[in-house]
Amino acid sequence: MKINIYYGGRGLFDDPTLFVLNLMEKVFRELGVTTERFNLYEMKNRISTLPQSLKEADGIILASTVEWFGVGGYMQQFLDACYLYGDKEKIARTYMCPVVMSTTYGEREGKLHLSSAWEILGGLPCSGLCGYIADMADLEMNKAYHRIIEKKAEDAYRTISRHAAMLPASNQAVRQKIAQVRNFRYTPQENEQIAQYASDQEYVEAQKADIQELTSMFRGMMKEAPQESDHAGYEQSRWNSVSGDDFSADGRASAAGMSGAGFSDMSQPDGRTRTAGASAGRQTDTAANLRGAYSPYGERPVDGEAVAGRAGNGKAAESRAGNGKAAESRAAGARAAYGQAADGRTSEQRGGDGRSGGSAVNGKDAGRGSGGKKSENLSPYAKKLEKELQKVYLAISGFKTSVRMHIEDEGTWDLIANSQGAWLSPESGSLIPAVEIRLDKDALEKILEGKVTFLKSFMVGEMKMTGDFQALRNLDQVFRF
């Protein structure tokens, strides 16, 4: 037979409970009983795992000292662990003997507290031992006290060894009929694993840090949501305000939109473009044409000229303000000839060889990487990945970000995304990315197939990241898988 002893005191030299336990252990050894003591004050970081030790015990002793009020925090923490993680079927077959000694008032209440708690857990309480000890010397020298303690140890042995039957208690009936014990829906094995995680202080601290970081991120998302909706409402109201009589789109009008509507344009001294001869029935079409042809990267009028807009193929704008002559748009021609990057510099200025021709509007070659690197420098896998990303990329005016992607067994590339497009380039030492991600091919395939988002992949542990959480969240907004 084996009896476990759980001591919830502080382990002081003059603690009367320790003296009582030593006498009881001596009696158990004479009776051939194996005892194992668990000093809770030495195991305070592992108390949540102690209910697992009940498996091999036929009976237990819960011992504590009342120093000012109650049985102490360590013992209560152990009882909480039994409630949360203990095997209730095993507890229902386990006898418990309470031992509470006091140096102040409250030893009887402490003994009753332990017995009631064990009954509520479903266990079987034995007749325990309690007493008030004002002077430790009296307990050590009084032989009558020793005989009482030894007699209680023998009674506990008989109760446990014979599996003595006990009359039902009212608190057990209340527990069964009214106070239903919370169902945690875990098996005993799962409870043991949860208890091990709860006792691992490093694991708990890491989880707390992750929760705090995610809480800060989502709190920021909630604060930003009204701002985004207000901005969208402002943009919509701005476009709705465009009419056939008077409209302005950053000081210019699209030549394609104007010619499609059949209007003639005239330059104004303040840079605004007015329409003339518009009928009320064609105002809506004019606003729609402007909305489709509008580009946020146009030039302001130069020397009183109204630049009519940049054509997609780099051709000159077809109207000249004031005199009606056809004029070439210097800004549009420059971008079309040299492939200007998102920051306003040409590929030659960025260190390229000037061969990345084509309009920067489509964002394919313009300003690629650092030093004008083109897709020929990418591996076949990276080229395929770039095409997949470009298919689902949603360009947003004013948006730009950079992501360093470390893909296991494939390599490292820099993902550049802005209002002109998205592309991959070889890793550049001069680029400081907003966020770095590390993942394997399987995790990336899940993202490309739309099964998970970038953020969810990080939260489930399939992807590791360093950098700005906001930049990671933005990827889910511009890549619509």
Residue pairs with C-beta under 8 A, 6 or more apart in sequence:
1 32
1 33
1 34
1 58
1 59
1 157
1 160
1 161
2 33
2 34
2 35
2 36
2 56
2 57
2 58
3 28
3 33
3 34
3 35
3 36
3 57
3 58
3 59
3 60
3 61
3 156
3 160
4 35
4 36
4 37
4 38
4 53
4 54
4 57
4 59
4 60
4 61
5 21
5 24
5 25
5 35
5 36
5 37
5 38
5 60
5 61
5 63
6 37
6 38
6 40
6 50
6 60
6 61
6 62
6 63
6 75
6 78
7 17
7 18
7 21
7 37
7 38
7 39
7 40
7 41
7 63
7 64
8 40
8 41
8 62
8 63
8 64
8 65
8 71
8 72
8 74
8 75
8 76
8 78
9 15
9 17
9 18
9 41
9 63
9 64
9 65
9 72
9 74
10 41
10 65
10 67
10 72
11 18
11 39
11 41
11 42
12 18
14 136
15 65
15 101
16 65
16 101
16 103
16 131
16 133
16 136
16 139
17 63
17 64
17 65
17 99
17 100
17 101
19 136
19 139
19 140
20 63
20 99
20 101
20 129
20 149
21 37
21 61
21 63
21 99
23 146
23 149
23 150
23 153
24 61
24 99
24 149
24 150
24 152
24 153
24 156
25 35
25 37
27 150
27 153
27 154
27 157
28 35
28 153
28 157
29 35
31 154
31 157
33 157
36 53
36 57
38 50
38 53
40 47
40 50
40 74
40 75
40 77
40 78
41 74
43 50
44 74
44 77
45 199
45 201
46 199
47 74
47 77
47 78
47 81
47 199
48 81
48 84
48 85
48 195
48 198
48 199
49 81
49 85
49 192
49 195
49 196
49 199
50 78
50 81
51 81
51 82
51 85
51 86
51 87
51 191
51 195
52 85
52 192
52 195
54 60
54 82
54 86
54 87
54 90
54 91
54 94
55 87
55 90
57 94
58 94
58 95
58 160
58 161
59 94
59 95
59 96
59 97
59 126
59 156
59 159
59 160
60 94
60 95
60 96
60 97
61 96
61 97
61 98
61 99
61 156
62 75
62 78
62 96
62 97
62 98
62 99
62 114
62 118
63 98
63 99
63 100
64 71
64 72
64 74
64 75
64 99
64 100
64 110
64 114
65 72
65 100
65 101
65 102
65 103
66 72
66 100
66 101
66 102
66 103
66 104
66 105
66 106
66 107
66 110
67 103
67 104
68 104
69 106
70 76
70 106
70 110
70 113
71 100
71 110
71 113
71 114
75 114
79 117
79 121
81 195
82 91
82 121
83 121
83 181
84 184
84 191
84 195
85 191
85 192
85 194
85 195
85 198
86 121
86 191
87 188
87 191
88 121
88 122
88 181
89 188
90 188
91 118
91 121
91 122
91 123
92 122
92 123
92 124
93 124
94 123
94 124
95 123
95 124
95 125
95 126
95 156
95 159
95 160
96 114
96 115
96 118
96 123
96 124
96 125
96 126
97 125
97 126
97 127
97 128
97 129
97 152
97 156
97 159
98 110
98 111
98 114
98 115
98 118
98 125
98 126
98 128
98 129
98 130
99 128
99 129
99 130
100 107
100 110
100 111
100 114
100 128
100 129
100 130
101 107
101 130
101 131
101 132
101 133
102 110
102 130
102 131
102 132
102 133
103 132
103 133
103 134
105 132
107 130
107 131
107 132
108 130
110 130
111 128
111 129
111 130
114 125
114 128
115 125
115 128
116 171
118 124
118 125
119 125
119 169
119 171
119 172
119 175
120 171
120 172
120 175
120 179
122 172
122 175
124 166
125 166
126 155
126 156
126 159
126 160
127 152
127 155
127 156
127 159
128 152
129 148
129 149
129 152
131 145
133 139
138 145
139 145
158 164
175 181
184 191
186 194
197 203
197 204
198 204
213 469
214 459
217 469
217 470
217 473
220 470
221 473
239 287
239 291
240 287
241 247
242 249
242 286
242 287
242 290
242 291
243 283
243 286
243 287
244 263
244 275
244 278
244 279
244 280
244 282
244 283
244 286
244 287
245 274
245 275
245 278
245 283
246 272
246 274
246 275
247 253
247 273
247 275
247 286
247 287
247 290
248 272
248 273
249 290
249 294
250 296
250 298
250 300
251 271
251 272
251 273
251 298
251 300
251 301
251 306
252 273
252 298
252 299
252 300
252 301
252 306
252 307
252 308
252 309
253 265
253 273
253 290
253 306
253 308
253 309
254 289
254 290
254 293
254 294
254 308
254 309
255 308
255 309
255 311
255 317
255 318
255 319
256 289
256 293
256 309
256 311
257 286
257 289
257 290
257 292
257 293
257 309
258 264
258 265
258 275
258 289
258 308
258 319
259 318
260 285
260 289
261 275
261 278
261 282
261 285
261 286
261 289
262 282
263 275
263 276
263 277
263 278
263 286
264 275
264 276
264 277
264 319
264 324
265 273
265 274
265 275
265 306
265 308
265 319
265 321
266 273
266 274
266 276
266 321
266 322
267 273
267 301
267 304
267 305
267 306
267 321
267 322
268 274
268 306
269 304
271 300
271 301
271 306
273 306
273 321
275 286
278 286
293 309
295 309
295 310
295 361
296 397
296 398
296 419
297 310
297 335
297 419
298 307
298 309
298 310
298 331
299 307
299 329
299 330
299 331
300 307
301 307
301 321
302 330
304 321
304 322
305 320
305 321
305 322
305 327
306 319
306 321
307 317
307 329
307 331
307 332
308 317
308 318
308 319
308 329
309 317
309 329
309 332
310 317
310 329
310 331
310 332
310 335
310 336
310 361
311 317
311 329
311 332
312 359
312 361
313 336
313 359
314 332
314 333
314 335
314 336
314 337
314 359
315 332
316 326
316 327
316 328
316 329
316 332
316 333
317 327
317 328
317 329
317 332
318 326
319 326
319 327
320 326
320 327
334 340
334 346
335 359
335 360
335 361
336 358
336 359
337 357
338 346
338 347
338 348
338 354
338 357
339 346
339 347
339 356
339 357
339 358
339 359
339 360
339 365
339 366
339 367
340 346
340 347
340 360
340 366
340 367
341 347
341 350
341 360
341 366
341 367
342 360
342 367
342 400
342 418
342 419
342 420
343 367
345 367
347 353
347 354
347 356
347 366
347 367
347 368
347 372
348 354
350 367
350 370
350 371
350 372
351 370
351 371
351 372
352 367
352 368
352 371
352 372
353 372
354 372
355 372
355 374
356 365
356 366
356 367
356 368
356 372
356 374
357 365
358 364
358 365
358 366
359 366
360 366
360 367
360 420
361 420
362 420
362 421
363 395
363 418
363 420
363 421
363 422
363 423
364 390
364 421
364 423
365 374
365 375
366 420
368 374
368 375
368 416
368 423
368 425
369 414
369 416
369 425
369 426
369 428
369 431
370 425
370 428
370 430
370 431
371 428
373 425
373 426
375 383
375 386
375 423
375 424
377 425
377 426
378 386
378 413
378 424
378 425
378 426
379 410
379 411
381 410
381 411
382 410
382 411
382 413
382 424
385 413
385 424
385 444
385 448
386 423
386 424
388 448
389 415
389 422
389 424
389 479
390 421
390 422
390 423
392 479
392 480
392 481
393 417
393 421
393 422
393 478
393 479
394 477
394 478
394 479
394 480
395 418
395 419
395 420
395 421
395 422
395 478
396 419
396 477
396 478
397 419
398 419
399 417
399 418
399 419
399 474
399 478
400 417
400 418
400 419
401 417
401 418
401 434
401 435
401 471
401 474
401 475
402 414
402 415
402 416
402 417
402 431
402 432
402 433
402 434
403 414
403 415
403 417
403 433
403 434
403 435
403 436
403 437
403 471
403 475
404 412
404 413
404 414
404 415
404 427
404 431
404 433
404 435
404 436
404 437
405 412
405 413
405 414
405 415
405 424
405 437
405 439
406 412
406 436
406 437
406 438
406 439
407 413
407 439
407 440
407 441
407 444
408 438
408 439
408 440
408 441
409 440
409 441
410 441
412 427
413 424
413 425
413 426
413 427
414 424
414 425
414 426
414 427
414 428
414 431
414 433
415 422
415 423
415 424
416 422
416 423
416 424
416 425
417 478
422 478
422 479
433 467
434 467
434 468
434 471
435 465
435 466
435 467
435 468
435 471
435 472
436 465
436 466
436 467
437 454
437 458
437 463
437 464
437 465
437 472
438 463
438 464
438 465
439 457
439 462
439 463
439 464
440 462
443 457
443 462
443 463
446 452
446 457
446 462
447 453
447 454
447 457
447 481
448 481
449 481
450 481
452 460
452 462
453 476
453 481
454 463
454 472
454 473
454 475
454 476
454 479
455 472
455 473
455 476
457 463
458 464
458 465
458 472
465 472
